[in-house]
């Protein structure tokens, strides 16, 4: 079962597969298939999901 951090935005139709960890403030695009850990402050999209942006807090 996935572990979801705080303030995570998961787009509709997305699939999180396995015992992955999604870090705080991550964004997962709609219809993405996530099969690896997603680090804090990162945006991922696609099938399979790939990092497209490393978000930075000011």
N, C-alpha and C positions, 0 to 999 in steps of 0.2 A: 504494500500500500504506500502511495506517495506521501511525503511529509511536506506540507505547504507552509511557507514562512508567513510573516506579517505583511499586510498591504500588497498582496500579490493580485495582479489583474490577469484572469484567465479568459481568453476569448471563447465565444460560443463554438461548439463542435470540436473542441480540442480534446486530445486523448493523452493522458499521462500514464505511461506503462511501467510497471515494476516498482521496486522500492527506491525510487529516486527522491532527491531532495530539491525543492524549489526555494531559493533564497529570498530574503526580505526584499520588497520593492521590485520584484521581477515582473516582467510583462510577457505573456505568452499570446501570440497572435491567434486569430480565429482559425479553426480547422488544422492546427498544428499537431504533430505527433511527437511527443517528448519522450525519449527513451534514455536520456542521460541527465545528470544533475544540471541544474540551472543556478548559476551563482547570483549573489546579491546584486541588485541594481543592473540587471541585464535584460535585454529584449531578445526573444527568440521567435522565429517563424519558420514555417515550412514542414515538409514531410520528407525525411525526418527533420526535426527542428534544428536550426542553426542560429548562432549568435549573429545579430545584425547591428546591435548597438550596445555599448557599455554605457549605461546611464550614469551621469555624475550629479551628485547633490551639491548645491551651492550653500 
